Amino acid sequence: MHPLCLYRTRYHEREKNEEQLLWKTAFFEAQVYSALDGTLVVDGEGRKILQNQRMNELWNIPLQVAEELDDRSEREWVTNQVQGSSAICR
């Protein structure tokens, strides 16, 4: 196969994969934002990736806490509302 043809094939495969990933991401976010459950997704460093409004409503999370990128304040806010949370969350 000619190198240019190979490049085009790989480029189109990558483009198709990116489109599928964007669609799946949009679908996942739509599910999270429309869920009746409160949802908070963080990465391994504790940075918020995704949070729905229902999470804020269920736990009465203040706007300034909900808007922080780090999840520490939010975890503290939520665990302070749970009786016996010191034994669960360490």
Backbone bond lengths (Angstrom), bond angles and torsions (degrees), N, CA, C in turn:
res aa  C-N    CA-C-N  psi(-1)  N-CA   C-N-CA  omega(-1)  CA-C   N-CA-C  phi
1 M - - - 1.456 - - 1.533 108.30 -
2 H 1.277 114.70 137.60 1.470 121.30 179.44 1.533 109.15 -64.69
3 P 1.337 118.70 139.33 1.469 122.07 -178.67 1.535 113.65 -54.82
4 L 1.324 117.09 -36.48 1.460 119.81 179.83 1.526 111.32 -67.25
5 C 1.319 116.60 -39.08 1.463 120.90 177.33 1.523 110.62 -65.70
6 L 1.307 116.06 -40.96 1.460 121.06 177.84 1.526 110.29 -61.88
7 Y 1.330 116.79 -43.11 1.467 121.86 178.55 1.528 110.38 -60.88
8 R 1.346 117.26 -45.99 1.461 121.55 179.94 1.521 111.07 -61.33
9 T 1.328 116.14 -42.78 1.462 120.50 179.82 1.526 110.47 -61.56
10 R 1.317 116.49 -47.02 1.473 120.25 180.00 1.524 111.15 -65.31
11 Y 1.344 116.10 -37.87 1.462 120.25 179.29 1.528 109.88 -62.99
12 H 1.316 117.88 -45.27 1.462 121.50 -179.36 1.529 111.61 -68.04
13 E 1.325 116.75 -36.12 1.466 120.17 175.82 1.527 109.89 -63.33
14 R 1.315 116.04 -45.10 1.467 120.34 179.54 1.524 110.54 -63.53
15 E 1.327 116.74 -42.51 1.460 121.51 178.61 1.529 110.63 -61.08
16 K 1.325 116.89 -43.48 1.461 121.69 178.60 1.532 110.59 -63.78
17 N 1.329 117.18 -43.07 1.462 121.18 178.49 1.525 111.57 -62.76
18 E 1.332 116.50 -40.08 1.464 120.46 178.76 1.525 110.65 -65.25
19 E 1.317 118.02 -40.45 1.463 121.82 177.56 1.527 110.45 -62.57
20 Q 1.332 116.57 -43.66 1.465 120.20 178.70 1.527 111.16 -63.63
21 L 1.311 116.64 -40.41 1.457 120.54 179.35 1.525 111.01 -65.32
22 L 1.322 117.33 -42.18 1.465 120.58 177.04 1.523 111.24 -61.81
23 W 1.327 116.66 -42.09 1.460 120.38 178.92 1.524 110.90 -63.98
24 K 1.324 116.80 -45.64 1.464 120.63 179.84 1.522 111.32 -63.32
25 T 1.331 117.12 -39.53 1.455 121.23 178.19 1.524 110.43 -63.74
26 A 1.321 117.25 -45.60 1.458 121.34 178.59 1.528 110.96 -61.85
27 F 1.312 116.85 -40.98 1.461 121.39 178.81 1.526 110.42 -63.89
28 F 1.325 116.85 -46.34 1.463 121.69 179.45 1.528 110.66 -60.93
29 E 1.321 117.20 -45.87 1.470 120.52 -179.74 1.530 110.57 -63.78
30 A 1.314 117.82 -39.50 1.465 120.44 177.89 1.525 110.37 -62.02
31 Q 1.321 117.18 -40.13 1.470 121.48 177.75 1.527 110.71 -63.00
32 V 1.324 116.27 -45.59 1.461 120.81 -178.01 1.523 110.87 -64.77
33 Y 1.326 116.82 -47.40 1.458 120.32 -175.42 1.527 112.69 -70.29
34 S 1.328 118.66 -22.62 1.462 120.70 179.64 1.526 112.42 -98.68
35 A 1.310 117.72 -0.63 1.467 121.45 -176.56 1.525 111.61 -69.93
36 L 1.326 115.26 150.19 1.458 120.95 174.87 1.520 110.86 -78.76
37 D 1.318 116.81 -18.51 1.463 122.33 179.39 1.517 110.07 -86.17
38 G 1.318 115.46 152.78 1.452 120.29 171.65 1.526 108.42 -80.12
39 T 1.309 116.62 133.45 1.460 120.56 -176.75 1.517 110.68 -130.39
40 L 1.321 115.25 130.64 1.458 122.53 174.58 1.524 106.92 -132.94
41 V 1.328 116.18 124.84 1.464 121.58 179.08 1.515 107.39 -118.36
42 V 1.350 116.11 126.19 1.465 121.04 178.99 1.518 109.44 -125.04
43 D 1.328 115.59 157.79 1.462 119.32 176.56 1.523 109.37 -88.14
44 G 1.299 117.21 -176.25 1.458 122.64 -177.82 1.519 114.19 -65.46
45 E 1.316 116.71 -17.63 1.463 121.85 179.46 1.528 112.01 -94.82
46 G 1.326 117.39 0.60 1.457 120.82 -179.99 1.523 113.69 83.65
47 R 1.327 117.34 16.75 1.466 120.91 176.92 1.521 108.71 -91.83
48 K 1.322 115.35 135.83 1.463 120.13 -179.94 1.520 110.32 -68.71
49 I 1.314 114.43 133.32 1.456 121.50 175.45 1.525 109.27 -103.00
50 L 1.322 115.14 -40.61 1.454 120.50 -174.26 1.523 108.95 -155.86
51 Q 1.320 116.18 139.25 1.459 121.25 176.60 1.520 108.06 -150.99
52 N 1.324 116.42 133.25 1.458 118.04 179.06 1.532 110.95 -95.72
53 Q 1.316 115.10 162.34 1.462 121.67 -178.48 1.516 111.19 -63.59
54 R 1.320 116.43 -31.33 1.469 120.29 -179.01 1.531 110.97 -60.85
55 M 1.319 117.87 -34.06 1.472 121.56 176.16 1.527 109.85 -58.65
56 N 1.318 115.92 -45.87 1.462 120.20 -179.81 1.524 111.42 -64.50
57 E 1.327 115.92 -39.73 1.464 120.12 -178.97 1.523 111.72 -68.13
58 L 1.329 117.44 -46.00 1.461 120.67 -177.16 1.521 113.19 -64.06
59 W 1.327 116.04 -36.04 1.456 120.69 -175.64 1.525 113.21 -105.26
60 N 1.326 117.11 6.81 1.477 121.55 179.69 1.524 111.78 52.04
61 I 1.314 115.68 45.23 1.461 121.27 -176.94 1.527 109.06 -78.64
62 P 1.336 117.12 124.52 1.465 119.93 178.22 1.531 111.14 -62.89
63 L 1.318 116.33 149.36 1.459 121.97 -176.49 1.521 112.14 -55.67
64 Q 1.337 117.83 -43.45 1.468 119.64 -177.96 1.526 111.90 -65.01
65 V 1.321 117.93 -30.42 1.467 121.26 176.43 1.528 109.43 -75.39
66 A 1.329 117.33 -42.88 1.465 121.55 -178.62 1.525 111.94 -64.82
67 E 1.318 117.98 -29.36 1.464 120.93 -176.50 1.531 113.44 -85.29
68 E 1.319 118.24 -10.28 1.460 120.40 178.31 1.530 109.87 -67.13
69 L 1.331 116.03 142.41 1.465 119.89 -179.99 1.521 112.25 -76.67
70 D 1.312 117.27 -31.33 1.466 122.40 177.88 1.530 108.03 -83.10
71 D 1.317 117.61 143.54 1.466 119.75 -175.77 1.528 114.32 -91.88
72 R 1.333 118.35 -0.11 1.465 120.29 -176.02 1.526 113.72 -58.32
73 S 1.321 116.67 -48.76 1.471 120.16 -178.81 1.524 111.31 -62.61
74 E 1.300 115.38 -38.13 1.458 119.22 -179.36 1.527 111.52 -69.54
75 R 1.329 116.57 -42.33 1.470 119.08 176.39 1.514 110.45 -60.47
76 E 1.310 116.40 -42.16 1.469 120.97 178.93 1.530 109.95 -62.79
77 W 1.319 117.29 -44.50 1.466 121.91 179.34 1.532 110.72 -58.93
78 V 1.319 116.38 -47.24 1.461 121.28 -177.01 1.524 110.79 -69.21
79 T 1.321 117.85 -46.16 1.467 119.49 -177.33 1.526 111.87 -67.05
80 N 1.323 118.37 -27.21 1.466 120.38 176.48 1.528 111.31 -68.48
81 Q 1.330 117.80 -17.63 1.464 121.04 179.28 1.519 112.27 -91.85
82 V 1.325 117.95 -6.24 1.462 122.13 -176.19 1.526 109.10 -106.04
83 Q 1.304 116.12 122.42 1.457 120.86 178.63 1.510 109.10 -67.36
84 G 1.325 117.08 130.63 1.453 122.52 179.96 1.529 113.21 78.66
85 S 1.317 117.45 16.72 1.466 120.17 -176.18 1.518 112.94 -67.99
86 S 1.322 118.04 -24.43 1.471 119.24 -179.49 1.526 111.22 -64.41
87 A 1.319 117.19 -26.96 1.461 121.17 178.52 1.528 111.01 -80.51
88 I 1.322 117.56 -21.71 1.460 121.19 -176.48 1.525 111.55 -94.07
89 C 1.331 117.05 -49.86 1.471 122.76 -172.64 1.512 110.87 -102.54
90 R 1.293 115.63 109.87 1.475 119.91 177.86 1.493 109.43 -125.86
